[in-house]
C-alpha cells in the first residue's frame, strides 16, 4: 500500500480508500464487515461513508466494521458527512452518527455536497463554520473538510476559504479538465485531497475502448483509470465504492503493481484525451428529481452512448431506452424548461437542450 500525507494534519492515509456507498449485499452485515477487514488487511486505512448511503445502513455497518478492526488491531480513519448547517442540526446529527459508527470522534467530517457558491453562502449564514469549529474544540470531530461538485475557479474559490483541512471532489480521466483548478487551492492551503468517482461513475469501465489511452501495456481499464489518478502527487486518497470482496482484491492488486509515470508522461496522457470527453454525464443523479417525473438520469446515460459510441445508430440508442428502462423518447418532450435539473447538475450540462434533442429522435 502507498500512504500519503493528508495535508497538514500529520496523518498518513492510504492512497486507495474504501467508499461505503455501493455494497451489493447491504442487508448482510457480516459480509460487509468482512469486506472492511479484507480492505484493512490489504493496507487501506481510509473509510468513507455518509448518513444517506442506504439510509443510515452504511454508517451502521461501518460501526460494526470498526469494532472488528479494533479487535484485530487494524488501523483506520473514519470520514463521514453532514447536510445540516445549523449548530443544533449538526450536533444532533453527529451525536447519532457517533453512536452508529461506535467511535468517540470522527476523523474527517465533511460539509456535504456543495453544488454552487450560493448554496455555500447560505450554509455560512446558518453558522456552519462556527458550529464545526466548536465541535472540533469539543473533540467530536478532528478535521473539518468539504465535499464539493463545483467546477473550475468556483471550486478553487471554495477551497481557499481557509477553514478546511481537506476536500472531497470528483476527478477522473473522464472529467479531469473541469476540476483541475482545485489542485491550485490544494497546494496553496496544503489540503488533503480525496477523490470520488475515480471511474467516472462507471462510464470508464463501460467503455474500455474509448479510454484505452490510459493503459500502460496489458493492464486492465480499471487499473489504468486508478493509476492515472495515483500519478497525481497532490491526490491523497482515491475512493472506490466497493460492491464486493472481489473488487477490493482487484484494486489492491492494482495498487501493489502500480508503477508511476513521470509528470511529462502524465501530461501526454491528458493531452491524448482531448476531443471526446467534454459533456459526458458521470451519473451522480442529483438531476434526477424532475417535477414532471422525467427520468433525466436515464436519458443522460443514453445520451452518453451517443457521445461515446459514434458507430451506434440512433435506432440502437433508442432501443437501449426502451429495453433497459422501458422509457420512450417522447417522455422527454414533457420538459417545461423549469431549470431544476440544470441547477442541480454537478457538471453544468445543458440538460434541457439534450432533452429537446431526445424528444425529437424518431
C-alpha positions in Angstrom: 0.0 0.0 0.0 1.0 3.6 -0.7 0.5 6.2 2.0 0.5 10.0 1.6 0.4 12.9 4.0 -3.2 14.2 4.4 -2.5 17.9 4.0 -1.2 19.5 7.2 -3.0 17.1 9.6 0.1 15.0 10.3 -1.9 11.9 9.3 -0.9 9.4 6.6 -3.8 7.9 4.7 -3.9 5.1 2.2 -3.9 6.2 -1.4 -6.7 3.7 -2.0 -9.7 4.4 0.1 -12.9 2.5 0.9 -16.2 4.1 -0.1 -19.2 2.8 1.7 -21.9 3.7 -0.9 -22.1 0.6 -3.1 -22.3 -2.6 -1.0 -24.1 -5.2 -3.1 -25.4 -7.0 -0.1 -26.2 -4.2 2.4 -28.5 -6.4 4.5 -25.7 -9.0 5.0 -23.8 -7.2 7.7 -21.3 -10.0 8.2 -20.4 -9.9 4.6 -19.9 -6.2 4.6 -17.8 -6.3 7.7 -15.6 -9.0 6.1 -15.1 -6.6 3.1 -13.8 -3.9 5.5 -11.5 -6.4 7.2 -10.1 -7.5 3.8 -9.5 -3.9 2.8 -7.8 -3.1 6.1 -5.6 -6.2 5.9 -4.5 -5.0 2.5 -3.4 -1.7 4.0 -6.5 0.5 3.4 -6.9 2.8 6.3 -9.4 5.4 5.0 -13.1 4.5 5.2 -15.7 7.0 3.9 -19.4 6.9 4.5 -22.4 9.2 4.8 -25.8 9.3 6.7 -27.7 8.9 3.4 -25.8 5.9 2.0 -28.5 3.2 2.0 -30.3 5.4 4.6 -28.2 5.0 7.7 -27.3 1.4 6.9 -23.8 2.2 5.7 -22.8 4.1 8.8 -24.3 1.2 10.9 -22.2 -1.3 9.0 -19.1 0.9 9.4 -19.7 0.9 13.2 -19.7 -2.9 13.2 -16.7 -3.0 10.9 -14.7 -0.5 13.0 -15.3 -2.7 16.1 -13.9 -5.7 14.3 -10.9 -3.7 13.1 -10.2 -2.7 16.7 -10.5 -6.3 17.8 -7.9 -7.2 15.1 -5.7 -4.2 15.9 -6.0 -2.8 12.3 -5.7 0.9 12.0 -8.4 3.1 10.3 -9.6 6.6 9.8 -13.3 7.4 9.6 -14.7 10.0 7.2 -18.4 11.0 7.1 -20.6 14.0 6.2 -23.5 16.2 7.1 -26.1 18.2 5.1 -27.0 20.1 8.2 -25.8 23.7 8.6 -27.0 25.0 11.9 -25.2 24.1 15.2 -28.4 22.4 16.5 -28.8 20.4 13.4 -25.2 19.3 13.1 -24.9 18.5 16.8 -28.0 16.3 16.6 -26.7 14.5 13.5 -23.2 13.9 14.7 -24.4 12.5 18.1 -26.4 9.9 16.2 -23.5 9.2 13.8 -21.1 8.6 16.6 -23.5 6.0 18.1 -23.9 4.3 14.7 -20.2 4.4 14.0 -19.3 3.2 17.5 -16.5 5.7 17.8 -15.8 8.7 20.2 -14.9 11.1 17.4 -14.9 11.4 13.6 -11.5 11.9 11.9 -12.6 13.7 8.7 -16.0 15.4 8.9 -17.3 16.9 5.7 -19.7 19.6 4.9 -21.6 17.6 2.3 -22.2 18.3 -1.4 -21.7 22.0 -2.2 -23.1 22.3 -5.7 -22.9 26.1 -6.2 -21.4 29.1 -4.4 -24.9 30.5 -3.5 -25.6 27.3 -1.6 -22.3 27.7 0.3 -23.1 31.3 1.3 -26.5 30.1 2.7 -24.8 27.5 4.8 -22.3 30.0 6.1 -25.2 32.3 7.1 -26.6 29.4 9.1 -23.3 29.4 11.1 -21.9 26.2 9.8 -18.2 27.2 10.2 -18.5 28.3 13.8 -20.6 25.2 14.6 -17.9 22.8 13.2 -15.1 24.7 15.0 -16.9 24.3 18.3 -17.5 20.6 17.7 -13.8 20.3 16.9 -12.8 22.0 20.1 -15.0 19.6 22.0 -13.2 16.7 20.3 -16.3 15.3 18.5 -14.5 15.8 15.1 -10.8 16.0 14.4 -10.6 17.7 11.0 -13.1 20.0 9.1 -13.5 19.0 5.5 -15.6 19.9 2.5 -17.3 17.8 -0.2 -17.9 19.7 -3.5 -19.2 19.3 -7.0 -18.1 22.7 -8.1 -16.1 23.2 -11.3 -13.2 25.3 -12.3 -12.5 28.6 -10.5 -15.6 28.1 -8.3 -14.1 25.0 -6.6 -10.8 26.9 -6.2 -12.7 29.8 -4.5 -14.4 27.5 -2.1 -11.3 25.7 -1.1 -9.4 28.9 -0.5 -11.8 29.7 2.4 -9.1 29.0 5.0 -11.2 26.8 7.3 -10.9 23.4 5.6 -8.2 20.8 6.2 -9.3 18.5 3.4 -11.6 18.3 0.4 -13.5 15.6 -1.3 -14.3 16.2 -5.0 -14.9 14.3 -8.2 -12.0 13.8 -10.5 -11.3 11.1 -13.1 -10.0 10.5 -16.6 -13.5 11.4 -17.7 -13.9 14.9 -16.3 -10.4 16.0 -15.0 -10.3 19.2 -17.0 -13.4 20.6 -15.2 -11.8 20.3 -11.8 -8.1 20.8 -12.2 -8.3 24.2 -10.7 -9.0 22.5 -7.3 -5.3 21.5 -7.1 -4.2 25.1 -7.1 -6.1 25.6 -3.8 -5.0 22.1 -2.5 -1.4 23.2 -2.9 -1.9 26.8 -1.7 -3.7 25.7 1.5 -1.9 22.3 2.0 -5.1 20.4 2.0 -5.8 16.7 1.9 -7.4 15.8 -1.5 -9.8 12.9 -1.6 -11.1 11.9 -5.0 -14.6 10.4 -5.5 -16.0 8.9 -8.7 -12.5 7.8 -9.9 -14.1 5.6 -12.6 -16.3 8.4 -13.8 -19.5 6.9 -12.3 -18.8 3.6 -14.1 -18.6 5.2 -17.5 -14.9 4.4 -17.9 -15.1 0.6 -17.4 -18.2 0.5 -19.5 -16.3 2.0 -22.5 -12.8 0.5 -22.2 -12.0 1.0 -25.9 -12.6 4.8 -25.6 -10.3 5.1 -22.6 -7.5 2.9 -24.0 -5.3 5.9 -23.9 -5.0 5.4 -20.2 -3.4 2.0 -20.4 0.2 1.0 -19.9 0.9 -2.3 -21.5 -1.6 -5.0 -20.8 -3.2 -3.6 -17.6 -7.0 -3.6 -17.3 -9.1 -0.4 -17.7 -9.9 -0.2 -14.0 -6.2 -0.4 -13.0 -5.4 2.1 -15.7 -8.0 4.6 -14.6 -6.8 4.4 -11.0 -3.2 4.6 -12.0 -4.0 7.8 -13.9 -5.1 9.3 -10.6 -2.3 7.9 -8.5 0.1 9.7 -10.8 -1.2 12.9 -9.4 1.1 13.7 -6.5 -1.5 16.1 -4.9 -4.1 13.4 -4.6 -4.2 11.9 -1.1 -6.9 9.3 -1.4 -8.8 7.8 -4.2 -12.2 6.5 -3.0 -13.6 3.3 -4.6 -17.1 2.3 -3.8 -16.6 -1.4 -3.4 -19.6 -3.7 -4.2 -17.9 -6.9 -3.1 -14.7 -8.5 -1.9 -13.5 -9.3 -5.4 -13.4 -5.7 -6.3 -11.4 -4.9 -3.2 -8.8 -7.6 -4.1 -8.7 -6.3 -7.7 -8.0 -2.8 -6.6 -5.4 -3.9 -4.0 -3.6 -5.9 -6.8 -3.6 -2.8 -8.9 -2.0 -0.5 -6.3 0.5 -3.2 -5.4 1.6 -3.4 -9.1 1.4 0.3 -9.7 4.4 1.9 -11.4 4.1 5.7 -11.6 4.5 7.8 -14.7 6.7 10.9 -14.9 4.9 14.3 -14.9 5.7 14.6 -18.6 4.1 11.2 -19.3 1.0 12.2 -17.3 0.6 15.4 -19.3 0.9 13.4 -22.5 -1.9 11.1 -21.4 -4.1 14.1 -20.6 -3.4 15.6 -24.0 -4.4 12.4 -25.7 -7.8 12.6 -24.2 -8.8 15.8 -25.9 -11.7 15.7 -28.3 -14.3 13.4 -26.9 -14.7 13.7 -23.2 -16.4 17.1 -22.8 -20.0 17.0 -21.8 -20.1 13.3 -20.6 -22.6 12.7 -17.7 -21.0 10.9 -14.8 -24.3 9.7 -13.3 -24.2 11.5 -9.9 -28.0 11.5 -10.1 -28.5 14.9 -8.5 -30.6 15.9 -11.5 -33.0 13.0 -11.1 -35.8 14.9 -9.2 -37.8 16.2 -12.1 -41.2 17.7 -11.0 -42.7 16.2 -14.2 -41.3 12.8 -13.4 -39.0 12.8 -16.4 -36.2 10.1 -15.9 -33.4 12.5 -16.6 -30.6 10.3 -15.4 -31.6 7.5 -17.8 -31.8 10.0 -20.7 -28.4 11.4 -19.9 -26.9 7.9 -19.6 -28.2 7.1 -23.1 -27.0 10.4 -24.4 -23.5 9.3 -23.2 -23.8 6.4 -25.6 -24.5 8.9 -28.4 -21.4 10.8 -27.4 -19.1 7.9 -26.7 -20.2 5.3 -29.3 -20.0 7.1 -32.7 -20.8 3.8 -34.5 -24.1 3.3 -32.8 -27.2 4.1 -34.8 -30.0 6.3 -33.4 -32.2 3.3 -33.5 -29.8 1.3 -31.3 -29.6 4.2 -28.8 -33.4 4.5 -28.7 -33.7 0.7 -28.2 -31.5 1.0 -25.1 -34.0 3.3 -23.5 -37.0 1.0 -24.2 -35.1 -2.3 -23.5 -33.1 -1.3 -20.4 -35.6 1.1 -18.7 -39.0 0.8 -20.5 -38.8 4.5 -21.4 -39.5 6.1 -24.8 -38.1 9.3 -26.2 -41.5 11.2 -26.0 -41.4 11.4 -22.2 -38.5 13.9 -22.7 -40.9 16.2 -24.6 -42.8 16.8 -21.3 -39.9 19.1 -20.1 -41.2 22.5 -19.2 -37.7 24.1 -19.0 -38.1 24.9 -15.3 -34.3 24.5 -14.9 -34.3 22.5 -11.7 -32.2 19.7 -13.2 -29.6 22.2 -14.6 -29.4 23.9 -11.2 -28.7 20.6 -9.5 -26.3 19.3 -12.2 -22.8 19.0 -10.8 -21.2 19.2 -14.3 -23.3 22.1 -15.6 -24.6 20.1 -18.6 -27.2 21.7 -20.8 -29.8 19.1 -19.9 -32.8 21.0 -21.3 -31.3 21.1 -24.8 -30.4 17.4 -24.6 -34.0 16.5 -23.6 -35.3 18.6 -26.5 -33.0 16.7 -28.9 -34.0 13.3 -27.4 -37.7 14.2 -27.8 -37.0 14.8 -31.5 -35.5 11.4 -32.1 -37.6 9.4 -34.5 
